Amino acid sequence: MVVLAVFAIGAAVLIWIGRRQSEAQARIVGRGFALLIVAAFIVALVYKLIRPHLDTSVPLQLCDVAELIAAYALWSQRHWAFVLAYYWGLVLSSQALITPDIGTPEEGAPDFPHHLFITFFTLHVLVVWAAIYLTWGRGKRPRWRDYRFAIVVTLVWAAFTFTFNAITGTNYGYLNRKPPTASVLDVLGPWPVYLLAEIAIVLVVWALMTWPWERARRKAETS
């Protein structure tokens, strides 16, 4: 609950800051923000590699990819990177804040101030903050072609990760079985039904996240 409170306050502050920045200021803040995400990513990866475990030490979770994409979006301001940060961060990384799956089979689920707790929540909060900052702070917007792009990239990641899981016996992305902790997947049926349900839900939610911006853009163009 403390993490969620900090997240909500930080999101509001980032929107306030983003709307009041010049382009030069936004570039400095964006790159500083990007470096913070990369630093947190490296720290988390180093901790995972101290005692490597195939189930957790490979940065193949979609949230892992989203962290690097969000950092690149902040640093470069590239639209395609913003798009992935927007869809992945606001829908997928945010779920980890609500139903976190922390730890390793040996260690269980540690609490604060364990490094796994700190790095897990730090990275997921930063990714969602990045998406919020770029969207509502800096005014970046997705379009329908971005929606299609995000779907294709996500399916490519899913196909690669599913294959990796099948070969190694891991479960990155929870593509091959449900996580051991409670999650939204518990109400979506057994494998592989929950995967199909998850895909359908994500497609609808992402469409709903795109439609208002496209509607506003078209209205502005015709006015």
C-alpha positions as CSV (number, residue, x, y, z in Angstrom):
1,M,0.0,0.0,0.0
2,V,2.9,2.3,0.7
3,V,4.3,1.6,-2.7
4,L,1.0,2.3,-4.4
5,A,0.7,5.6,-2.5
6,V,4.2,6.6,-3.6
7,F,3.3,5.6,-7.1
8,A,0.1,7.7,-7.2
9,I,1.9,10.8,-5.8
10,G,4.8,10.5,-8.1
11,A,2.6,10.1,-11.2
12,A,0.8,13.3,-10.3
13,V,4.1,15.1,-9.8
14,L,5.5,13.9,-13.1
15,I,2.4,15.1,-15.0
16,W,2.7,18.5,-13.4
17,I,6.4,18.8,-14.2
18,G,6.0,17.5,-17.7
19,R,3.4,20.1,-18.6
20,R,5.6,22.9,-17.5
21,Q,8.9,22.0,-19.1
22,S,10.6,23.5,-22.1
23,E,11.9,21.1,-24.7
24,A,15.5,21.6,-23.3
25,Q,14.3,20.9,-19.8
26,A,12.3,17.8,-20.9
27,R,15.4,16.4,-22.7
28,I,17.4,16.7,-19.4
29,V,14.7,15.2,-17.3
30,G,13.9,12.5,-19.8
31,R,17.6,11.4,-20.0
32,G,18.0,11.5,-16.2
33,F,14.9,9.4,-15.8
34,A,16.2,7.0,-18.5
35,L,19.5,6.6,-16.7
36,L,17.7,5.9,-13.4
37,I,15.7,3.1,-15.0
38,V,18.9,1.6,-16.6
39,A,20.8,1.8,-13.3
40,A,17.9,0.1,-11.5
41,F,17.8,-2.6,-14.2
42,I,21.5,-3.3,-13.9
43,V,21.4,-3.5,-10.1
44,A,18.5,-5.9,-10.3
45,L,20.3,-8.0,-13.0
46,V,23.5,-8.1,-11.0
47,Y,21.6,-9.4,-7.9
48,K,20.0,-12.1,-10.1
49,L,23.3,-13.2,-11.4
50,I,25.0,-13.4,-8.0
51,R,23.1,-16.6,-7.5
52,P,21.7,-17.4,-11.0
53,H,18.6,-19.4,-11.4
54,L,17.3,-20.2,-14.9
55,D,13.7,-19.4,-13.8
56,T,14.4,-15.9,-12.8
57,S,17.9,-14.7,-14.0
58,V,17.2,-14.3,-17.7
59,P,15.6,-10.9,-18.5
60,L,12.8,-12.3,-20.6
61,Q,9.8,-11.1,-18.8
62,L,7.8,-8.6,-20.8
63,C,8.3,-6.2,-17.9
64,D,12.1,-6.6,-18.3
65,V,11.9,-5.6,-22.0
66,A,9.5,-2.8,-21.1
67,E,12.0,-1.4,-18.7
68,L,14.7,-1.0,-21.4
69,I,12.1,0.3,-23.9
70,A,10.9,2.9,-21.5
71,A,14.4,4.0,-20.8
72,Y,15.1,4.3,-24.6
73,A,11.8,6.2,-25.1
74,L,12.8,8.7,-22.4
75,W,16.3,9.1,-23.8
76,S,15.5,9.3,-27.5
77,Q,11.9,10.5,-27.6
78,R,11.4,8.0,-30.4
79,H,7.7,7.5,-31.0
80,W,7.8,3.7,-31.5
81,A,9.5,3.3,-28.2
82,F,6.9,5.5,-26.5
83,V,4.2,3.4,-28.0
84,L,5.5,0.2,-26.5
85,A,6.1,1.9,-23.1
86,Y,2.5,3.1,-23.3
87,Y,0.8,-0.2,-24.0
88,W,3.2,-2.4,-22.0
89,G,3.7,-0.1,-19.1
90,L,0.1,1.1,-18.4
91,V,-1.5,-2.4,-18.9
92,L,1.1,-5.1,-18.2
93,S,3.7,-3.6,-15.9
94,S,1.0,-2.0,-13.8
95,Q,-0.5,-5.5,-13.1
96,A,2.8,-6.4,-11.3
97,L,2.2,-3.5,-8.8
98,I,-1.2,-4.9,-8.0
99,T,-0.4,-8.7,-8.0
100,P,3.4,-8.9,-7.5
101,D,5.3,-12.1,-8.0
102,I,8.6,-11.5,-6.2
103,G,11.5,-13.8,-5.3
104,T,12.9,-17.2,-6.3
105,P,11.8,-20.7,-5.5
106,E,14.4,-20.9,-2.8
107,E,13.9,-17.5,-1.1
108,G,10.1,-17.2,-1.4
109,A,8.5,-13.7,-1.4
110,P,10.7,-11.2,0.5
111,D,9.4,-8.0,2.1
112,F,11.0,-4.6,2.5
113,P,13.9,-3.9,2.8
114,H,15.0,-7.0,0.9
115,H,16.8,-6.1,-2.4
116,L,14.3,-8.2,-4.4
117,F,11.4,-6.2,-3.0
118,I,13.1,-2.9,-3.7
119,T,14.3,-3.6,-7.2
120,F,11.1,-5.2,-8.2
121,F,8.9,-2.3,-7.2
122,T,11.4,0.3,-8.2
123,L,11.5,-0.9,-11.8
124,H,7.8,-1.5,-12.2
125,V,6.9,1.9,-10.7
126,L,9.5,3.6,-12.9
127,V,8.2,2.0,-16.1
128,V,4.6,3.0,-15.4
129,W,5.7,6.5,-14.4
130,A,7.6,6.8,-17.7
131,A,4.5,5.9,-19.7
132,I,2.4,8.4,-17.7
133,Y,5.0,11.2,-18.0
134,L,5.4,10.8,-21.7
135,T,1.6,10.6,-22.3
136,W,0.0,13.1,-20.0
137,G,3.1,15.1,-19.1
138,R,4.7,15.5,-22.6
139,G,1.6,15.0,-24.7
140,K,2.6,12.0,-26.8
141,R,-0.3,10.0,-28.2
142,P,-0.8,6.6,-29.8
143,R,-2.5,6.0,-33.1
144,W,-4.2,3.0,-34.7
145,R,-1.1,2.1,-36.6
146,D,0.8,2.1,-33.2
147,Y,-1.8,-0.2,-31.8
148,R,-1.1,-2.7,-34.6
149,F,2.6,-2.3,-34.2
150,A,2.4,-3.1,-30.5
151,I,0.4,-6.2,-31.2
152,V,2.9,-7.5,-33.7
153,V,5.9,-6.8,-31.4
154,T,4.2,-8.4,-28.4
155,L,3.3,-11.6,-30.4
156,V,6.9,-11.9,-31.6
157,W,8.1,-11.6,-28.0
158,A,5.4,-14.2,-26.9
159,A,6.4,-16.7,-29.6
160,F,10.1,-16.4,-28.7
161,T,9.6,-16.6,-25.0
162,F,7.1,-19.5,-25.2
163,T,9.7,-21.4,-27.2
164,F,12.4,-20.6,-24.7
165,N,10.1,-21.8,-21.9
166,A,9.3,-25.0,-23.7
167,I,13.0,-25.8,-24.2
168,T,14.2,-24.9,-20.7
169,G,11.2,-25.6,-18.5
170,T,11.0,-22.0,-17.4
171,N,7.8,-19.9,-17.4
172,Y,8.7,-16.3,-18.4
173,G,5.7,-14.3,-19.2
174,Y,3.5,-17.0,-17.5
175,L,3.0,-18.3,-21.0
176,N,3.4,-22.0,-20.2
177,R,1.6,-22.0,-16.8
178,K,0.1,-19.7,-14.2
179,P,2.3,-17.9,-11.6
180,P,2.5,-19.5,-8.2
181,T,1.0,-16.4,-6.6
182,A,-2.6,-15.1,-7.0
183,S,-3.2,-13.1,-10.1
184,V,-5.9,-12.0,-12.6
185,L,-5.0,-15.2,-14.6
186,D,-6.7,-17.3,-11.9
187,V,-10.2,-16.2,-13.1
188,L,-9.4,-16.8,-16.8
189,G,-9.5,-20.6,-16.8
190,P,-6.8,-23.3,-17.2
191,W,-3.9,-23.2,-19.7
192,P,-4.1,-22.6,-22.6
193,V,-7.6,-21.0,-22.2
194,Y,-6.2,-18.2,-20.0
195,L,-3.7,-17.3,-22.7
196,L,-6.5,-16.9,-25.3
197,A,-8.6,-14.9,-22.8
198,E,-5.6,-12.7,-21.9
199,I,-4.9,-12.0,-25.6
200,A,-8.5,-11.0,-26.2
201,I,-8.6,-8.8,-23.1
202,V,-5.4,-7.0,-24.0
203,L,-6.5,-6.4,-27.6
204,V,-9.8,-4.8,-26.3
205,V,-8.1,-2.8,-23.6
206,W,-5.4,-1.5,-25.9
207,A,-8.0,-0.5,-28.5
208,L,-9.9,1.4,-25.8
209,M,-6.6,3.1,-24.9
210,T,-6.1,4.2,-28.5
211,W,-9.6,5.2,-29.5
212,P,-10.0,8.4,-27.4
213,W,-6.7,9.8,-28.6
214,E,-7.6,9.1,-32.3
215,R,-11.1,10.5,-31.8
216,A,-9.6,13.7,-30.3
217,R,-7.1,14.0,-33.1
218,R,-9.7,13.6,-35.8
219,K,-12.0,16.1,-34.1
220,A,-9.1,18.6,-33.9
221,E,-8.3,18.1,-37.6
222,T,-11.9,18.8,-38.7
223,S,-12.4,21.8,-36.5
